Amino acid sequence: MGGSSYIAVCGAALLWMVLAQSEVQEVCDMMKQALTSAVLSYRNRLYKSGEQEKMWSSSTEKNPSRRCIRCPSSLDPSKDCDFFVWMDEDLPFQWYKNKVVELHKENIDLYKDNMILSKENRELEMENKDMQKRLMNLELFEKKKRTDLFKVKVMLFSILLVFIFIWFLMV
């Protein structure tokens, strides 16, 4: 977590303990305005430098699916400016966090199942094409066999006619 976000979270926790509920809401509104101002300032800096803003999504159990903006160079420590801001509010109850993590895991399982089914589908399609080729070859073989049989019948009939003609000549 970036230093400014950590300080903001700690400050919010202290204020929550010290102030009354209405005062906390006021402070939260001011913090949201400050956060919006920080994001706008960061976006302005990015625009001037020509870099693109990057939105990230957390996949940790502590902050499941929570979106943030951070320095586009954060993966390269030598270029990282340490800018980090959560764009979503933290989920208020552990149950919600657990549910998001559970749904994320279920989504991954469904993705894996889909990949397995897609592979099986491709294999079945290939097997189907192979079977169609075999059927076509079998049909061609049967057609050739019928043609050959017809030719044999014609030859036999011709030979029979020749024998009958010779028999009539001899008689």
PyMOL commands that place a pseudoatom at each C-alpha (Angstrom):
pseudoatom trace, name=CA, resn=MET, resi=1, chain=A, elem=C, hetatm=0, pos=[0.000, 0.000, 0.000]
pseudoatom trace, name=CA, resn=GLY, resi=2, chain=A, elem=C, hetatm=0, pos=[1.329, 3.459, -0.842]
pseudoatom trace, name=CA, resn=GLY, resi=3, chain=A, elem=C, hetatm=0, pos=[2.344, 5.716, 2.035]
pseudoatom trace, name=CA, resn=SER, resi=4, chain=A, elem=C, hetatm=0, pos=[-0.356, 8.334, 1.441]
pseudoatom trace, name=CA, resn=SER, resi=5, chain=A, elem=C, hetatm=0, pos=[-3.138, 5.723, 1.390]
pseudoatom trace, name=CA, resn=TYR, resi=6, chain=A, elem=C, hetatm=0, pos=[-1.843, 4.102, 4.585]
pseudoatom trace, name=CA, resn=ILE, resi=7, chain=A, elem=C, hetatm=0, pos=[-1.795, 7.458, 6.372]
pseudoatom trace, name=CA, resn=ALA, resi=8, chain=A, elem=C, hetatm=0, pos=[-5.308, 8.215, 5.115]
pseudoatom trace, name=CA, resn=VAL, resi=9, chain=A, elem=C, hetatm=0, pos=[-6.635, 4.875, 6.392]
pseudoatom trace, name=CA, resn=CYS, resi=10, chain=A, elem=C, hetatm=0, pos=[-4.957, 5.307, 9.793]
pseudoatom trace, name=CA, resn=GLY, resi=11, chain=A, elem=C, hetatm=0, pos=[-6.260, 8.857, 10.036]
pseudoatom trace, name=CA, resn=ALA, resi=12, chain=A, elem=C, hetatm=0, pos=[-9.768, 7.719, 9.172]
pseudoatom trace, name=CA, resn=ALA, resi=13, chain=A, elem=C, hetatm=0, pos=[-9.640, 4.993, 11.835]
pseudoatom trace, name=CA, resn=LEU, resi=14, chain=A, elem=C, hetatm=0, pos=[-8.516, 7.494, 14.499]
pseudoatom trace, name=CA, resn=LEU, resi=15, chain=A, elem=C, hetatm=0, pos=[-11.161, 9.998, 13.516]
pseudoatom trace, name=CA, resn=TRP, resi=16, chain=A, elem=C, hetatm=0, pos=[-13.844, 7.315, 13.672]
pseudoatom trace, name=CA, resn=MET, resi=17, chain=A, elem=C, hetatm=0, pos=[-12.922, 6.515, 17.266]
pseudoatom trace, name=CA, resn=VAL, resi=18, chain=A, elem=C, hetatm=0, pos=[-12.751, 10.160, 18.393]
pseudoatom trace, name=CA, resn=LEU, resi=19, chain=A, elem=C, hetatm=0, pos=[-15.527, 11.971, 16.536]
pseudoatom trace, name=CA, resn=ALA, resi=20, chain=A, elem=C, hetatm=0, pos=[-19.309, 11.683, 16.703]
pseudoatom trace, name=CA, resn=GLN, resi=21, chain=A, elem=C, hetatm=0, pos=[-21.136, 9.997, 13.791]
pseudoatom trace, name=CA, resn=SER, resi=22, chain=A, elem=C, hetatm=0, pos=[-22.156, 13.281, 12.095]
pseudoatom trace, name=CA, resn=GLU, resi=23, chain=A, elem=C, hetatm=0, pos=[-18.615, 14.618, 12.385]
pseudoatom trace, name=CA, resn=VAL, resi=24, chain=A, elem=C, hetatm=0, pos=[-17.269, 11.363, 10.903]
pseudoatom trace, name=CA, resn=GLN, resi=25, chain=A, elem=C, hetatm=0, pos=[-19.542, 11.794, 7.877]
pseudoatom trace, name=CA, resn=GLU, resi=26, chain=A, elem=C, hetatm=0, pos=[-18.228, 15.335, 7.400]
pseudoatom trace, name=CA, resn=VAL, resi=27, chain=A, elem=C, hetatm=0, pos=[-14.634, 14.148, 7.639]
pseudoatom trace, name=CA, resn=CYS, resi=28, chain=A, elem=C, hetatm=0, pos=[-15.375, 11.283, 5.212]
pseudoatom trace, name=CA, resn=ASP, resi=29, chain=A, elem=C, hetatm=0, pos=[-16.812, 13.760, 2.729]
pseudoatom trace, name=CA, resn=MET, resi=30, chain=A, elem=C, hetatm=0, pos=[-13.694, 15.928, 3.044]
pseudoatom trace, name=CA, resn=MET, resi=31, chain=A, elem=C, hetatm=0, pos=[-11.480, 12.859, 2.572]
pseudoatom trace, name=CA, resn=LYS, resi=32, chain=A, elem=C, hetatm=0, pos=[-13.420, 11.906, -0.574]
pseudoatom trace, name=CA, resn=GLN, resi=33, chain=A, elem=C, hetatm=0, pos=[-12.898, 15.422, -1.909]
pseudoatom trace, name=CA, resn=ALA, resi=34, chain=A, elem=C, hetatm=0, pos=[-9.187, 15.216, -1.101]
pseudoatom trace, name=CA, resn=LEU, resi=35, chain=A, elem=C, hetatm=0, pos=[-9.004, 11.802, -2.782]
pseudoatom trace, name=CA, resn=THR, resi=36, chain=A, elem=C, hetatm=0, pos=[-10.763, 13.165, -5.865]
pseudoatom trace, name=CA, resn=SER, resi=37, chain=A, elem=C, hetatm=0, pos=[-8.319, 16.082, -5.881]
pseudoatom trace, name=CA, resn=ALA, resi=38, chain=A, elem=C, hetatm=0, pos=[-5.337, 13.688, -5.579]
pseudoatom trace, name=CA, resn=VAL, resi=39, chain=A, elem=C, hetatm=0, pos=[-6.634, 11.569, -8.459]
pseudoatom trace, name=CA, resn=LEU, resi=40, chain=A, elem=C, hetatm=0, pos=[-7.220, 14.631, -10.631]
pseudoatom trace, name=CA, resn=SER, resi=41, chain=A, elem=C, hetatm=0, pos=[-3.722, 15.911, -9.844]
pseudoatom trace, name=CA, resn=TYR, resi=42, chain=A, elem=C, hetatm=0, pos=[-2.252, 12.507, -10.695]
pseudoatom trace, name=CA, resn=ARG, resi=43, chain=A, elem=C, hetatm=0, pos=[-4.237, 12.316, -13.940]
pseudoatom trace, name=CA, resn=ASN, resi=44, chain=A, elem=C, hetatm=0, pos=[-3.016, 15.792, -14.847]
pseudoatom trace, name=CA, resn=ARG, resi=45, chain=A, elem=C, hetatm=0, pos=[0.615, 14.690, -14.228]
pseudoatom trace, name=CA, resn=LEU, resi=46, chain=A, elem=C, hetatm=0, pos=[0.049, 11.577, -16.384]
pseudoatom trace, name=CA, resn=TYR, resi=47, chain=A, elem=C, hetatm=0, pos=[-1.495, 13.637, -19.163]
pseudoatom trace, name=CA, resn=LYS, resi=48, chain=A, elem=C, hetatm=0, pos=[1.502, 15.971, -19.207]
pseudoatom trace, name=CA, resn=SER, resi=49, chain=A, elem=C, hetatm=0, pos=[3.992, 13.079, -19.268]
pseudoatom trace, name=CA, resn=GLY, resi=50, chain=A, elem=C, hetatm=0, pos=[2.070, 11.288, -22.041]
pseudoatom trace, name=CA, resn=GLU, resi=51, chain=A, elem=C, hetatm=0, pos=[1.546, 8.087, -20.032]
pseudoatom trace, name=CA, resn=GLN, resi=52, chain=A, elem=C, hetatm=0, pos=[-1.763, 6.286, -19.783]
pseudoatom trace, name=CA, resn=GLU, resi=53, chain=A, elem=C, hetatm=0, pos=[-3.582, 5.881, -16.482]
pseudoatom trace, name=CA, resn=LYS, resi=54, chain=A, elem=C, hetatm=0, pos=[-3.912, 2.258, -15.448]
pseudoatom trace, name=CA, resn=MET, resi=55, chain=A, elem=C, hetatm=0, pos=[-6.770, 0.869, -13.408]
pseudoatom trace, name=CA, resn=TRP, resi=56, chain=A, elem=C, hetatm=0, pos=[-5.873, -2.269, -11.470]
pseudoatom trace, name=CA, resn=SER, resi=57, chain=A, elem=C, hetatm=0, pos=[-8.093, -4.776, -9.730]
pseudoatom trace, name=CA, resn=SER, resi=58, chain=A, elem=C, hetatm=0, pos=[-6.935, -6.471, -6.564]
pseudoatom trace, name=CA, resn=SER, resi=59, chain=A, elem=C, hetatm=0, pos=[-7.167, -10.254, -6.313]
pseudoatom trace, name=CA, resn=THR, resi=60, chain=A, elem=C, hetatm=0, pos=[-6.053, -10.547, -2.714]
pseudoatom trace, name=CA, resn=GLU, resi=61, chain=A, elem=C, hetatm=0, pos=[-8.300, -11.954, -0.011]
pseudoatom trace, name=CA, resn=LYS, resi=62, chain=A, elem=C, hetatm=0, pos=[-7.888, -8.746, 1.992]
pseudoatom trace, name=CA, resn=ASN, resi=63, chain=A, elem=C, hetatm=0, pos=[-9.125, -6.505, -0.869]
pseudoatom trace, name=CA, resn=PRO, resi=64, chain=A, elem=C, hetatm=0, pos=[-10.969, -8.752, -3.335]
pseudoatom trace, name=CA, resn=SER, resi=65, chain=A, elem=C, hetatm=0, pos=[-11.857, -7.121, -6.659]
pseudoatom trace, name=CA, resn=ARG, resi=66, chain=A, elem=C, hetatm=0, pos=[-11.140, -3.687, -5.248]
pseudoatom trace, name=CA, resn=ARG, resi=67, chain=A, elem=C, hetatm=0, pos=[-10.073, -1.244, -7.958]
pseudoatom trace, name=CA, resn=CYS, resi=68, chain=A, elem=C, hetatm=0, pos=[-7.169, 1.161, -7.646]
pseudoatom trace, name=CA, resn=ILE, resi=69, chain=A, elem=C, hetatm=0, pos=[-5.083, 3.551, -9.688]
pseudoatom trace, name=CA, resn=ARG, resi=70, chain=A, elem=C, hetatm=0, pos=[-1.332, 3.337, -9.336]
pseudoatom trace, name=CA, resn=CYS, resi=71, chain=A, elem=C, hetatm=0, pos=[1.718, 4.561, -11.132]
pseudoatom trace, name=CA, resn=PRO, resi=72, chain=A, elem=C, hetatm=0, pos=[1.944, 2.921, -14.586]
pseudoatom trace, name=CA, resn=SER, resi=73, chain=A, elem=C, hetatm=0, pos=[5.620, 2.304, -13.836]
pseudoatom trace, name=CA, resn=SER, resi=74, chain=A, elem=C, hetatm=0, pos=[4.900, 0.578, -10.516]
pseudoatom trace, name=CA, resn=LEU, resi=75, chain=A, elem=C, hetatm=0, pos=[6.193, -2.739, -11.828]
pseudoatom trace, name=CA, resn=ASP, resi=76, chain=A, elem=C, hetatm=0, pos=[9.600, -1.120, -12.359]
pseudoatom trace, name=CA, resn=PRO, resi=77, chain=A, elem=C, hetatm=0, pos=[10.845, 0.098, -8.934]
pseudoatom trace, name=CA, resn=SER, resi=78, chain=A, elem=C, hetatm=0, pos=[13.339, 2.506, -10.499]
pseudoatom trace, name=CA, resn=LYS, resi=79, chain=A, elem=C, hetatm=0, pos=[10.535, 4.418, -12.257]
pseudoatom trace, name=CA, resn=ASP, resi=80, chain=A, elem=C, hetatm=0, pos=[7.740, 4.006, -9.658]
pseudoatom trace, name=CA, resn=CYS, resi=81, chain=A, elem=C, hetatm=0, pos=[6.466, 7.312, -8.232]
pseudoatom trace, name=CA, resn=ASP, resi=82, chain=A, elem=C, hetatm=0, pos=[4.640, 5.484, -5.369]
pseudoatom trace, name=CA, resn=PHE, resi=83, chain=A, elem=C, hetatm=0, pos=[1.273, 6.920, -6.344]
pseudoatom trace, name=CA, resn=PHE, resi=84, chain=A, elem=C, hetatm=0, pos=[-1.553, 4.617, -5.197]
pseudoatom trace, name=CA, resn=VAL, resi=85, chain=A, elem=C, hetatm=0, pos=[-5.254, 5.340, -4.625]
pseudoatom trace, name=CA, resn=TRP, resi=86, chain=A, elem=C, hetatm=0, pos=[-8.126, 2.933, -4.008]
pseudoatom trace, name=CA, resn=MET, resi=87, chain=A, elem=C, hetatm=0, pos=[-11.030, 3.786, -6.310]
pseudoatom trace, name=CA, resn=ASP, resi=88, chain=A, elem=C, hetatm=0, pos=[-13.562, 1.621, -4.463]
pseudoatom trace, name=CA, resn=GLU, resi=89, chain=A, elem=C, hetatm=0, pos=[-14.434, 1.818, -0.835]
pseudoatom trace, name=CA, resn=ASP, resi=90, chain=A, elem=C, hetatm=0, pos=[-13.364, -1.088, 1.301]
pseudoatom trace, name=CA, resn=LEU, resi=91, chain=A, elem=C, hetatm=0, pos=[-16.125, -3.651, 1.762]
pseudoatom trace, name=CA, resn=PRO, resi=92, chain=A, elem=C, hetatm=0, pos=[-17.622, -3.027, 5.197]
pseudoatom trace, name=CA, resn=PHE, resi=93, chain=A, elem=C, hetatm=0, pos=[-18.178, -6.623, 6.283]
pseudoatom trace, name=CA, resn=GLN, resi=94, chain=A, elem=C, hetatm=0, pos=[-15.926, -9.658, 6.160]
pseudoatom trace, name=CA, resn=TRP, resi=95, chain=A, elem=C, hetatm=0, pos=[-18.853, -11.679, 4.754]
pseudoatom trace, name=CA, resn=TYR, resi=96, chain=A, elem=C, hetatm=0, pos=[-18.868, -9.550, 1.618]
pseudoatom trace, name=CA, resn=LYS, resi=97, chain=A, elem=C, hetatm=0, pos=[-15.129, -9.966, 1.235]
pseudoatom trace, name=CA, resn=ASN, resi=98, chain=A, elem=C, hetatm=0, pos=[-15.432, -13.728, 1.659]
pseudoatom trace, name=CA, resn=LYS, resi=99, chain=A, elem=C, hetatm=0, pos=[-18.286, -13.808, -0.844]
pseudoatom trace, name=CA, resn=VAL, resi=100, chain=A, elem=C, hetatm=0, pos=[-16.275, -11.904, -3.451]
pseudoatom trace, name=CA, resn=VAL, resi=101, chain=A, elem=C, hetatm=0, pos=[-13.306, -14.234, -2.920]
pseudoatom trace, name=CA, resn=GLU, resi=102, chain=A, elem=C, hetatm=0, pos=[-15.625, -17.251, -3.168]
pseudoatom trace, name=CA, resn=LEU, resi=103, chain=A, elem=C, hetatm=0, pos=[-17.179, -15.942, -6.394]
pseudoatom trace, name=CA, resn=HIS, resi=104, chain=A, elem=C, hetatm=0, pos=[-13.722, -15.194, -7.798]
pseudoatom trace, name=CA, resn=LYS, resi=105, chain=A, elem=C, hetatm=0, pos=[-12.607, -18.772, -7.064]
pseudoatom trace, name=CA, resn=GLU, resi=106, chain=A, elem=C, hetatm=0, pos=[-15.844, -20.108, -8.556]
pseudoatom trace, name=CA, resn=ASN, resi=107, chain=A, elem=C, hetatm=0, pos=[-15.245, -17.986, -11.646]
pseudoatom trace, name=CA, resn=ILE, resi=108, chain=A, elem=C, hetatm=0, pos=[-11.750, -19.463, -11.982]
pseudoatom trace, name=CA, resn=ASP, resi=109, chain=A, elem=C, hetatm=0, pos=[-13.171, -22.989, -11.603]
pseudoatom trace, name=CA, resn=LEU, resi=110, chain=A, elem=C, hetatm=0, pos=[-15.802, -22.267, -14.252]
pseudoatom trace, name=CA, resn=TYR, resi=111, chain=A, elem=C, hetatm=0, pos=[-13.107, -20.901, -16.553]
pseudoatom trace, name=CA, resn=LYS, resi=112, chain=A, elem=C, hetatm=0, pos=[-11.061, -24.090, -16.085]
pseudoatom trace, name=CA, resn=ASP, resi=113, chain=A, elem=C, hetatm=0, pos=[-14.163, -26.232, -16.721]
pseudoatom trace, name=CA, resn=ASN, resi=114, chain=A, elem=C, hetatm=0, pos=[-14.873, -24.199, -19.844]
pseudoatom trace, name=CA, resn=MET, resi=115, chain=A, elem=C, hetatm=0, pos=[-11.324, -24.747, -21.085]
pseudoatom trace, name=CA, resn=ILE, resi=116, chain=A, elem=C, hetatm=0, pos=[-11.652, -28.514, -20.507]
pseudoatom trace, name=CA, resn=LEU, resi=117, chain=A, elem=C, hetatm=0, pos=[-15.020, -28.614, -22.275]
pseudoatom trace, name=CA, resn=SER, resi=118, chain=A, elem=C, hetatm=0, pos=[-13.665, -26.547, -25.163]
pseudoatom trace, name=CA, resn=LYS, resi=119, chain=A, elem=C, hetatm=0, pos=[-10.787, -28.988, -25.570]
pseudoatom trace, name=CA, resn=GLU, resi=120, chain=A, elem=C, hetatm=0, pos=[-13.172, -31.963, -25.444]
pseudoatom trace, name=CA, resn=ASN, resi=121, chain=A, elem=C, hetatm=0, pos=[-15.413, -30.217, -27.983]
pseudoatom trace, name=CA, resn=ARG, resi=122, chain=A, elem=C, hetatm=0, pos=[-12.481, -29.699, -30.370]
pseudoatom trace, name=CA, resn=GLU, resi=123, chain=A, elem=C, hetatm=0, pos=[-11.493, -33.357, -29.967]
pseudoatom trace, name=CA, resn=LEU, resi=124, chain=A, elem=C, hetatm=0, pos=[-15.069, -34.475, -30.682]
pseudoatom trace, name=CA, resn=GLU, resi=125, chain=A, elem=C, hetatm=0, pos=[-15.241, -32.208, -33.726]
pseudoatom trace, name=CA, resn=MET, resi=126, chain=A, elem=C, hetatm=0, pos=[-12.022, -33.745, -35.047]
pseudoatom trace, name=CA, resn=GLU, resi=127, chain=A, elem=C, hetatm=0, pos=[-13.368, -37.237, -34.372]
pseudoatom trace, name=CA, resn=ASN, resi=128, chain=A, elem=C, hetatm=0, pos=[-16.605, -36.293, -36.150]
pseudoatom trace, name=CA, resn=LYS, resi=129, chain=A, elem=C, hetatm=0, pos=[-14.670, -35.088, -39.213]
pseudoatom trace, name=CA, resn=ASP, resi=130, chain=A, elem=C, hetatm=0, pos=[-12.659, -38.314, -39.189]
pseudoatom trace, name=CA, resn=MET, resi=131, chain=A, elem=C, hetatm=0, pos=[-15.853, -40.377, -38.996]
pseudoatom trace, name=CA, resn=GLN, resi=132, chain=A, elem=C, hetatm=0, pos=[-17.377, -38.371, -41.853]
pseudoatom trace, name=CA, resn=LYS, resi=133, chain=A, elem=C, hetatm=0, pos=[-14.307, -39.077, -43.984]
pseudoatom trace, name=CA, resn=ARG, resi=134, chain=A, elem=C, hetatm=0, pos=[-14.534, -42.776, -43.148]
pseudoatom trace, name=CA, resn=LEU, resi=135, chain=A, elem=C, hetatm=0, pos=[-18.220, -42.814, -44.014]
pseudoatom trace, name=CA, resn=MET, resi=136, chain=A, elem=C, hetatm=0, pos=[-17.558, -41.066, -47.308]
pseudoatom trace, name=CA, resn=ASN, resi=137, chain=A, elem=C, hetatm=0, pos=[-14.779, -43.565, -48.105]
pseudoatom trace, name=CA, resn=LEU, resi=138, chain=A, elem=C, hetatm=0, pos=[-17.089, -46.413, -47.181]
pseudoatom trace, name=CA, resn=GLU, resi=139, chain=A, elem=C, hetatm=0, pos=[-19.840, -45.011, -49.408]
pseudoatom trace, name=CA, resn=LEU, resi=140, chain=A, elem=C, hetatm=0, pos=[-17.366, -44.625, -52.282]
pseudoatom trace, name=CA, resn=PHE, resi=141, chain=A, elem=C, hetatm=0, pos=[-16.167, -48.196, -51.689]
pseudoatom trace, name=CA, resn=GLU, resi=142, chain=A, elem=C, hetatm=0, pos=[-19.750, -49.492, -51.730]
pseudoatom trace, name=CA, resn=LYS, resi=143, chain=A, elem=C, hetatm=0, pos=[-20.511, -47.551, -54.914]
pseudoatom trace, name=CA, resn=LYS, resi=144, chain=A, elem=C, hetatm=0, pos=[-17.383, -48.972, -56.592]
pseudoatom trace, name=CA, resn=LYS, resi=145, chain=A, elem=C, hetatm=0, pos=[-18.323, -52.435, -55.386]
pseudoatom trace, name=CA, resn=ARG, resi=146, chain=A, elem=C, hetatm=0, pos=[-21.830, -52.112, -56.904]
pseudoatom trace, name=CA, resn=THR, resi=147, chain=A, elem=C, hetatm=0, pos=[-20.329, -50.787, -60.148]
pseudoatom trace, name=CA, resn=ASP, resi=148, chain=A, elem=C, hetatm=0, pos=[-17.875, -53.691, -60.295]
pseudoatom trace, name=CA, resn=LEU, resi=149, chain=A, elem=C, hetatm=0, pos=[-20.661, -56.167, -59.555]
pseudoatom trace, name=CA, resn=PHE, resi=150, chain=A, elem=C, hetatm=0, pos=[-22.756, -54.672, -62.336]
pseudoatom trace, name=CA, resn=LYS, resi=151, chain=A, elem=C, hetatm=0, pos=[-19.803, -55.008, -64.737]
pseudoatom trace, name=CA, resn=VAL, resi=152, chain=A, elem=C, hetatm=0, pos=[-19.379, -58.678, -63.737]
pseudoatom trace, name=CA, resn=LYS, resi=153, chain=A, elem=C, hetatm=0, pos=[-23.096, -59.306, -64.306]
pseudoatom trace, name=CA, resn=VAL, resi=154, chain=A, elem=C, hetatm=0, pos=[-22.903, -57.675, -67.746]
pseudoatom trace, name=CA, resn=MET, resi=155, chain=A, elem=C, hetatm=0, pos=[-19.877, -59.828, -68.659]
pseudoatom trace, name=CA, resn=LEU, resi=156, chain=A, elem=C, hetatm=0, pos=[-21.581, -62.983, -67.436]
pseudoatom trace, name=CA, resn=PHE, resi=157, chain=A, elem=C, hetatm=0, pos=[-24.708, -62.113, -69.349]
pseudoatom trace, name=CA, resn=SER, resi=158, chain=A, elem=C, hetatm=0, pos=[-22.598, -61.444, -72.466]
pseudoatom trace, name=CA, resn=ILE, resi=159, chain=A, elem=C, hetatm=0, pos=[-20.816, -64.796, -72.077]
pseudoatom trace, name=CA, resn=LEU, resi=160, chain=A, elem=C, hetatm=0, pos=[-24.142, -66.516, -71.591]
pseudoatom trace, name=CA, resn=LEU, resi=161, chain=A, elem=C, hetatm=0, pos=[-25.458, -64.913, -74.772]
pseudoatom trace, name=CA, resn=VAL, resi=162, chain=A, elem=C, hetatm=0, pos=[-22.357, -66.037, -76.659]
pseudoatom trace, name=CA, resn=PHE, resi=163, chain=A, elem=C, hetatm=0, pos=[-22.865, -69.632, -75.423]
pseudoatom trace, name=CA, resn=ILE, resi=164, chain=A, elem=C, hetatm=0, pos=[-26.520, -69.534, -76.327]
pseudoatom trace, name=CA, resn=PHE, resi=165, chain=A, elem=C, hetatm=0, pos=[-25.664, -68.217, -79.796]
pseudoatom trace, name=CA, resn=ILE, resi=166, chain=A, elem=C, hetatm=0, pos=[-23.022, -70.937, -80.281]
pseudoatom trace, name=CA, resn=TRP, resi=167, chain=A, elem=C, hetatm=0, pos=[-25.446, -73.603, -79.108]
pseudoatom trace, name=CA, resn=PHE, resi=168, chain=A, elem=C, hetatm=0, pos=[-28.034, -72.426, -81.630]
pseudoatom trace, name=CA, resn=LEU, resi=169, chain=A, elem=C, hetatm=0, pos=[-25.442, -72.537, -84.332]
pseudoatom trace, name=CA, resn=MET, resi=170, chain=A, elem=C, hetatm=0, pos=[-24.484, -76.075, -83.505]
pseudoatom trace, name=CA, resn=VAL, resi=171, chain=A, elem=C, hetatm=0, pos=[-27.959, -77.347, -83.434]
for i in range(1, 171): cmd.bond("trace and resi %d" % i, "trace and resi %d" % (i + 1))
show_as sticks, trace
zoom trace
